[in-house]
Amino acid sequence: MSNFYAALAIASGASLLSSIDCLVKRLAGAALVCAGLMAATPALADQTVVATDNGSISCDASKDDLTRISLKDDQFASVSKVSSGVASEDFSVVHEPTRGDIYLSVPHEYSKATVSFFGTTQKGFVYKFVCQVSGSEAKQIFVANAEMAKPKEAAQLQRQSGVPLDKRAVSLVQAMFEQKPVAGFEIRDRPRTPVNVGSLKVQLVSEYDGPELSGRVLRIENTSSKPVVISEDLIASSGAIAVSISNPSLEPGQATGAYVVVPGGEM
């Protein structure tokens, strides 16, 4: 069943449903609660990562447009990269001093699969960026420092301590659907290679990892020539706290998003 703990399934070429059905399974096992969630179409180009000082950041950069990298509660002070002078091996990084962001630009002649460079922040942190280059649309990357975020996350977790686990799971499903950051959760937006399970193609798009809950956003596509109905039990283990499928009835070639929440550390 681990093949299904993959990623965000937004229906390709189809209008987004105005609500999603959320099946909440209490850990004790018996009670099932359904909650309807209303949300807008998520912006797939945005990436949110949590970094550590002197750590490496994996990201996705645009091949044909700009990529903006912004720091949370900090600003870039300088960027270091090697310039080869050869168009097929070089790219540009521009520092925007007003907000302290940086912008990546990759020329059409660029032949490598990745761009890499170092960024130093005003608060003294140094990050190594290694970004895969693909796509024609502009992209954004938002970076938060783990040490700076800990006090706020701890306070948020304490405020949530009185909220039942199933309600927190529903809130996590909605946050994953809207691709919003959640206090106390590390978010990784690195799509994995799709896997084929029967007539379904399943891809892990993003992960939300927290101390008590873990969430996975899946993209599921029907690759067969017949309609397929996806059940919650098919994509989640028996220990799942919440399962949501945007469109469980897929026509041939259709794709949908699925969201799975389990106890922290079980993914």
GICOR-V362090 format. One record per residue. N is the residue number from 1. RES is the residue in three letters. PHI is phi in whole degrees, 0 to 359 (999 if undefined). PSI is psi as a letter, one per 30 degrees, with the letter a starting at -180 (999 if undefined). D_LAST is the distance of its C-alpha to the last C-alpha in Angstrom with 1 decimal. Layout:
N,RES,PHI,PSI,D_LAST + N,RES,PHI,PSI,D_LAST
This chain:
1,MET,999,f,10.8 + 2,SER,295,f,8.1 + 3,ASN,300,f,10.9 + 4,PHE,274,f,10.7 + 5,TYR,280,i,7.5 + 6,ALA,242,b,10.3 + 7,ALA,231,a,12.6 + 8,LEU,287,k,15.6 + 9,ALA,246,j,18.2 + 10,ILE,259,k,21.5 + 11,ALA,298,k,24.3 + 12,SER,285,k,26.4 + 13,GLY,67,g,30.1 + 14,ALA,238,l,29.8 + 15,SER,289,k,30.3 + 16,LEU,287,k,27.4 + 17,LEU,293,k,27.4 + 18,SER,285,f,28.6 + 19,SER,210,l,25.9 + 20,ILE,232,k,22.6 + 21,ASP,267,k,21.8 + 22,CYS,248,k,19.0 + 23,LEU,259,j,18.2 + 24,VAL,256,k,17.1 + 25,LYS,248,j,16.2 + 26,ARG,289,k,17.1 + 27,LEU,299,f,15.2 + 28,ALA,297,f,18.6 + 29,GLY,115,f,18.4 + 30,ALA,264,d,21.6 + 31,ALA,288,k,22.3 + 32,LEU,241,k,21.2 + 33,VAL,234,k,22.1 + 34,CYS,252,k,22.6 + 35,ALA,230,k,23.0 + 36,GLY,272,k,24.6 + 37,LEU,239,k,23.7 + 38,MET,257,k,26.3 + 39,ALA,203,l,25.4 + 40,ALA,265,l,27.0 + 41,THR,296,k,25.9 + 42,PRO,286,l,23.5 + 43,ALA,268,j,24.8 + 44,LEU,286,f,22.8 + 45,ALA,284,f,24.8 + 46,ASP,276,k,23.6 + 47,GLN,236,k,21.0 + 48,THR,239,k,19.8 + 49,VAL,230,l,18.8 + 50,VAL,251,k,18.9 + 51,ALA,240,l,21.0 + 52,THR,239,l,22.7 + 53,ASP,301,k,26.3 + 54,ASN,66,g,27.1 + 55,GLY,270,l,23.7 + 56,SER,257,k,23.0 + 57,ILE,244,k,21.8 + 58,SER,267,k,20.7 + 59,CYS,206,l,21.9 + 60,ASP,243,k,23.8 + 61,ALA,246,l,27.5 + 62,SER,285,k,30.0 + 63,LYS,280,e,32.4 + 64,ASP,244,g,35.2 + 65,ASP,219,a,34.9 + 66,LEU,280,l,34.2 + 67,THR,238,k,30.9 + 68,ARG,261,k,30.9 + 69,ILE,240,k,29.0 + 70,SER,236,k,29.2 + 71,LEU,259,k,28.4 + 72,LYS,275,k,27.5 + 73,ASP,58,g,30.2 + 74,ASP,199,l,31.7 + 75,GLN,218,l,33.7 + 76,PHE,287,k,34.2 + 77,ALA,259,e,37.4 + 78,SER,201,l,37.5 + 79,VAL,230,k,35.9 + 80,SER,238,k,36.6 + 81,LYS,208,l,36.6 + 82,VAL,265,k,38.8 + 83,SER,255,j,41.3 + 84,SER,274,f,42.5 + 85,GLY,82,f,45.1 + 86,VAL,256,k,44.1 + 87,ALA,301,e,42.9 + 88,SER,282,f,40.5 + 89,GLU,234,g,38.8 + 90,ASP,232,l,38.9 + 91,PHE,213,l,37.4 + 92,SER,243,k,38.2 + 93,VAL,233,k,36.6 + 94,VAL,249,k,38.6 + 95,HIS,268,k,38.3 + 96,GLU,263,j,39.1 + 97,PRO,287,f,40.7 + 98,THR,296,e,40.8 + 99,ARG,260,f,37.1 + 100,GLY,80,g,36.1 + 101,ASP,275,l,33.9 + 102,ILE,234,l,34.1 + 103,TYR,235,k,34.4 + 104,LEU,264,k,33.7 + 105,SER,223,k,36.0 + 106,VAL,249,k,35.8 + 107,PRO,290,l,39.1 + 108,HIS,299,f,39.3 + 109,GLU,280,f,40.5 + 110,TYR,299,k,37.4 + 111,SER,254,f,36.3 + 112,LYS,276,l,33.2 + 113,ALA,276,f,29.6 + 114,THR,224,l,28.6 + 115,VAL,240,k,30.4 + 116,SER,218,k,30.0 + 117,PHE,194,l,31.7 + 118,PHE,246,k,31.6 + 119,GLY,236,k,31.9 + 120,THR,249,k,33.5 + 121,THR,259,l,33.3 + 122,GLN,296,f,36.0 + 123,LYS,270,g,34.1 + 124,GLY,91,g,34.1 + 125,PHE,274,k,30.5 + 126,VAL,237,k,30.2 + 127,TYR,236,k,27.5 + 128,LYS,260,k,27.3 + 129,PHE,255,k,26.4 + 130,VAL,231,j,25.5 + 131,CYS,245,k,25.4 + 132,GLN,290,k,25.3 + 133,VAL,255,j,28.4 + 134,SER,193,l,28.3 + 135,GLY,86,l,29.5 + 136,SER,253,f,32.7 + 137,GLU,264,l,31.7 + 138,ALA,296,k,31.5 + 139,LYS,229,l,28.2 + 140,GLN,230,k,27.2 + 141,ILE,232,k,24.9 + 142,PHE,248,k,24.5 + 143,VAL,245,k,23.7 + 144,ALA,244,k,23.2 + 145,ASN,274,k,23.8 + 146,ALA,299,e,21.2 + 147,GLU,292,e,24.1 + 148,MET,290,e,26.1 + 149,ALA,278,f,23.3 + 150,LYS,303,e,22.4 + 151,PRO,300,e,25.4 + 152,LYS,291,e,24.9 + 153,GLU,293,e,21.2 + 154,ALA,298,e,22.1 + 155,ALA,296,e,24.9 + 156,GLN,295,e,22.9 + 157,LEU,296,e,20.3 + 158,GLN,295,e,23.4 + 159,ARG,294,f,24.9 + 160,GLN,272,f,21.9 + 161,SER,299,f,21.9 + 162,GLY,270,f,24.2 + 163,VAL,272,k,22.3 + 164,PRO,305,k,20.7 + 165,LEU,299,e,16.9 + 166,ASP,293,e,17.3 + 167,LYS,290,e,19.6 + 168,ARG,294,e,17.3 + 169,ALA,294,e,14.6 + 170,VAL,297,e,17.5 + 171,SER,296,e,18.5 + 172,LEU,293,e,15.1 + 173,VAL,301,e,15.4 + 174,GLN,296,e,18.9 + 175,ALA,296,e,18.1 + 176,MET,294,e,15.7 + 177,PHE,298,e,18.5 + 178,GLU,270,f,21.0 + 179,GLN,55,h,19.1 + 180,LYS,253,k,20.1 + 181,PRO,292,l,19.0 + 182,VAL,232,k,17.8 + 183,ALA,302,k,19.1 + 184,GLY,89,f,16.7 + 185,PHE,244,k,13.9 + 186,GLU,270,k,13.6 + 187,ILE,250,k,13.8 + 188,ARG,238,j,13.6 + 189,ASP,254,h,15.7 + 190,ARG,247,j,15.8 + 191,PRO,303,k,15.9 + 192,ARG,269,l,14.8 + 193,THR,294,k,17.2 + 194,PRO,298,l,17.3 + 195,VAL,238,k,16.9 + 196,ASN,261,k,19.3 + 197,VAL,236,j,18.4 + 198,GLY,64,b,21.8 + 199,SER,268,g,23.6 + 200,LEU,252,k,20.6 + 201,LYS,256,k,19.5 + 202,VAL,243,k,15.9 + 203,GLN,228,k,14.9 + 204,LEU,278,j,12.1 + 205,VAL,260,e,14.3 + 206,SER,208,l,12.6 + 207,GLU,228,k,9.6 + 208,TYR,240,j,10.2 + 209,ASP,246,k,8.9 + 210,GLY,228,l,11.0 + 211,PRO,292,e,12.0 + 212,GLU,247,f,11.6 + 213,LEU,229,k,9.6 + 214,SER,229,k,6.9 + 215,GLY,233,k,8.2 + 216,ARG,229,k,8.5 + 217,VAL,254,k,12.0 + 218,LEU,243,k,13.3 + 219,ARG,245,k,16.8 + 220,ILE,239,k,18.1 + 221,GLU,238,k,21.6 + 222,ASN,274,j,24.1 + 223,THR,265,g,25.8 + 224,SER,271,l,28.1 + 225,SER,264,g,31.6 + 226,LYS,234,l,30.9 + 227,PRO,298,k,29.2 + 228,VAL,228,k,25.8 + 229,VAL,251,k,24.3 + 230,ILE,263,k,20.5 + 231,SER,260,l,19.3 + 232,GLU,299,e,16.4 + 233,ASP,296,f,15.8 + 234,LEU,289,e,15.7 + 235,ILE,252,f,12.7 + 236,ALA,226,k,10.6 + 237,SER,283,l,9.9 + 238,SER,294,f,12.5 + 239,GLY,270,g,10.5 + 240,ALA,295,k,10.0 + 241,ILE,270,e,12.2 + 242,ALA,214,k,13.4 + 243,VAL,224,k,13.9 + 244,SER,222,k,16.5 + 245,ILE,236,k,18.2 + 246,SER,299,e,21.1 + 247,ASN,217,j,23.3 + 248,PRO,287,f,22.3 + 249,SER,257,j,25.7 + 250,LEU,252,k,25.9 + 251,GLU,282,l,29.2 + 252,PRO,305,k,29.5 + 253,GLY,85,f,28.2 + 254,GLN,280,l,26.6 + 255,ALA,230,l,23.1 + 256,THR,214,l,21.1 + 257,GLY,257,k,18.2 + 258,ALA,226,k,15.2 + 259,TYR,226,k,12.9 + 260,VAL,236,k,9.9 + 261,VAL,237,k,9.1 + 262,VAL,229,l,7.2 + 263,PRO,302,k,8.1 + 264,GLY,306,k,7.4 + 265,GLY,87,f,5.7 + 266,GLU,265,f,3.8 + 267,MET,285,999,0.0
